[in-house]
Amino acid sequence: MLRLTELWKNKLSIVALCTQCGLQVAIVQLGGELFYCAPLNAVQWTACIGMGALALPLGWLLRV
């Protein structure tokens, strides 16, 4: 099983993660009519990141 600490040692994984995050922000903020979405404000971004961050520990707890 891949450990989270091992993930950060691989430079390709870091580049892929940063690219994915950057594209997600660009699509939501700039995508507009093309992707049928509206830009988020800071509170909405914080809520989205918080809910996403809870998914990993919650998934871990459900498996234990």
C-alpha positions in Angstrom: 0.0 0.0 0.0 1.4 3.4 -1.0 2.0 5.7 2.0 1.2 9.4 1.9 4.9 10.2 2.8 6.1 8.2 -0.2 3.8 10.1 -2.5 5.5 13.4 -1.7 8.9 12.0 -2.6 7.9 11.4 -6.3 8.3 14.7 -8.2 6.0 13.5 -11.0 3.2 12.9 -8.5 3.7 16.5 -7.1 3.6 18.0 -10.6 0.5 16.0 -11.5 -1.2 17.0 -8.2 -0.4 20.7 -8.7 -1.5 20.6 -12.4 -4.8 19.0 -11.4 -5.4 21.6 -8.7 -4.5 24.4 -11.0 -6.8 23.2 -13.8 -9.6 22.7 -11.4 -9.4 26.2 -10.1 -9.1 27.6 -13.7 -12.1 25.6 -14.9 -14.3 26.7 -12.1 -13.2 30.4 -12.0 -12.8 30.9 -15.8 -14.8 28.1 -17.4 -18.1 29.9 -17.3 -20.3 29.0 -20.2 -18.1 26.3 -21.6 -18.4 24.1 -18.4 -21.7 25.5 -17.2 -20.3 26.7 -13.9 -20.1 30.0 -11.9 -17.0 31.3 -10.1 -16.7 30.6 -6.4 -15.9 33.1 -3.7 -13.4 32.5 -0.9 -16.0 31.1 1.5 -17.2 28.6 -1.1 -13.7 27.5 -1.9 -12.9 27.1 1.8 -16.0 24.9 2.2 -15.1 22.8 -0.8 -11.5 22.2 0.3 -12.7 21.5 3.8 -15.2 18.9 2.7 -12.7 17.3 0.4 -10.1 17.2 3.1 -12.6 15.4 5.4 -13.0 12.6 2.8 -9.7 10.9 3.5 -9.9 10.6 7.3 -13.5 9.7 7.1 -12.8 7.0 4.6 -10.0 5.7 6.8 -12.3 5.6 9.8 -14.9 3.7 7.9 -12.4 1.0 6.9 -11.0 0.5 10.5 
